Amino acid sequence: MNPAILIVDDDTLLLSSIRRNFRKKYKMVFASSPDTAFELLASNKEIEIIISDFKMPGMNGLEFLQKVNDLYPRKIKIFMSGHAGFETTIKVINKSNVFRVLLKPATPKEIEHVIEEALEQFRLLKIEDSERLKTEFLSLLSHEIRTPLTSINNFLYLIQQEAGQYNNPKILEFVETVNKSKDRLLRTVDLVANVSEAKSKNVKINLQQLNISNDIIQPIIDKYKNNISEKNLELKLHLEDNIEILSDIKCLSEIFEQTLFNAICFTEKGEIEVELKEENDNIILSIKDTGIGISEDFQEKIFEPFTQAETGYSRKYDGNGLGLTLVKLYSDILGIEIKIDSEIGKGTKFIFEI
């Protein structure tokens, strides 16, 4: 739904003309003085766009828009005048955060064009507000979940120590199950928060010199080596030494970790192969598995949030469909090209050209 537009001008002929031309297309309210305009702003919460003249009784357009900016900084303000000089117009723009300037006499087409631009700006601001609120909510949610998980983790450790002391394998088995569930919950919370942050373009890039093998690949391989051995998968590493890059360690680590996790998750037997090399002035990082593979049709959808080839409660593989979404978002941020080579039943190879 479009917001209301407030037109503030003491020229009754102009107000009548605007009302006649636009009353069917836009939701408009009119004020012939700043005092009336402030009354309307206080009583009508739908007003989001304000078009104000310069020469008005009691308070000129510069003073009026400055006060509007103080009271309602998020409103979209348009300055319309045929009398204000260049210096006054600059003051209005700088001091009142004016979005556009309309010079009188303005044709209906010019007025409509500026209104459409203002409506588009309003929609963009609403999206920005929505993304900001969503990010703040997910950040709060992440904190609220992490806090009790820390206590759970500490008590699990104590139980594990106690069970080991009394040689109680059954309790150790239960603790391991709870640990895995806790890790899965924490992974989901992190993924949701990171995807939301990346989508809202709030990711702060911290560039530093990285050795890709030592700083990115090896620490993540160490983190998942138990997962790989539990499934009896063979891990093959072909890593050229001393390949360095100026990049963001968090984004690059997430790209590798989420892709590796996917390979482990969807591979029941065979091997996972990681290769790092320099080729034609590019750094090539590839992760290849002998898993279930991805159909050609589904390859176009795998980067969409919450998407898996199998859906519903009966699906065989765990996961929330956010890992590869994050891989794509971070790859776009870092300017990394992704290629996929996959065949159903024969495995998948993700290739990252850095």
ABEGO torsion letter per residue (X at the ends): XBBBBBBBBABAAAAAAAAAAAAAABBBBBBABAAAAAAAAAABAABABBBBBABBBGBBAAAAAAAAAAABAABBBBBBBAABBAAAAAAAAAAAGBABBBBOBBBAAAAAAAAAAAAAAAAAAAAAAAAAAAAAAAAAAAAAAAAAAAAAAAAAAAAAAAAAAAGBAAAAAAAAAAAAAAAAAAAAAAAAAAAAAAAAGABBBBBBBBBAAAAAAAAAAAAAAAAAAAAGBBBBBBBBBGBBBBBBAAAAAAAAAAAAAAAAAABABEBBBBBBBBBGGBBBBBBBBABAEBBAAAAAAAABBGBBABBEAABABBEAGAAAAAAAAAAAAAGBBBBBBBBBGAEBBBBBBX
